[in-house]
């Protein structure tokens, strides 16, 4: 059993290209559910799932309220809804935008951290605002794992740079390095199993 229960990813400007690279090399049986907030217009909303499905073996699906979190699946937050992680599922809300954004990366990350604590992996990719930095900080405070795309490799470095200011201890990797790291993290034994292992 893997150490992690969920991977949450946040991105905006440049996110399609970044997600294409990051998700394209993950195997179809990747064991950790992935939830993504990509800031996008309603026009792009219709296209993003199919564009991503064309490049990855993982199943791409748009979230519906109370959808179960599934391995081998990328759950995309729909436009104009906040996406929250609850135990084993996602929930959608229409509360006010946060940092002018709905869905909010911060809210996705915070809810994941509050639900799964040290079993959460948070990833901030390219983007033109600072959404995600507070949420990534919250993941680390709850014992989770933080990864940030190297701002030098980002189409727009504002979002990953803000995340690094908030979480200087985060791993900083290029996109293909993030993919390789996600595969490594999926192979880590569960925290319970590690506690049972004799030293």
C-alpha positions, 0 to 999 in steps of 0.5 A: 500500500502506498504512503499517499492517498491523494495528489493535488495539482494546481496550475493556470496559465500554461497549464495545458502544456504542463499537464500534458508533459506531467501526466503523459508518462504516468502509467494507467495503473498509477495507484494514487488518485490525482485531483487538478485545479486548472484555471480555465474559461468555460470555452476551454472547459469543454476541450481540456478533458479530451486534450488531456485524455489524448496524451495520457493512459490515465482516465481523465474525468471532470468532477461531479459532486460526491465522485469517489477518488479513484486510482488511475484517474485524474479528477478535473475541477469544473469551471465555476465550482470550488473542488474540495477533498473529503475522505474518499471523494470530492465535493463541489461548492459555489462559495465566493471566489478566493483570490478571484478564482473559482475553483481555488487551488488553495481550497483544494489543497487545504481540504486535501491536507485537512483530510489526508494530512501526511498522506497528501502530495501537493504540486504547484505548476506554471501560472500567472497568479499566487493561488496555491501558495497558501494551500501548499503551505497548509499541506506542509504544516499537516505533514504532507509533501510539497513539489513546485515546478522550477520557475525557470522552466515554467511558461509563467513563473509567478505561481511557482515562485509564489509557492516557493516563497511560501514553502522554501522547503518544497522540492523544485523540479522540472516537469519530467522530474515531477513525473519521475518523483510521483512514480517514486512516491507511489512506491513508498510504503504506507506510513502504517507499514513503516511504523510496523517495520522493525528497525 
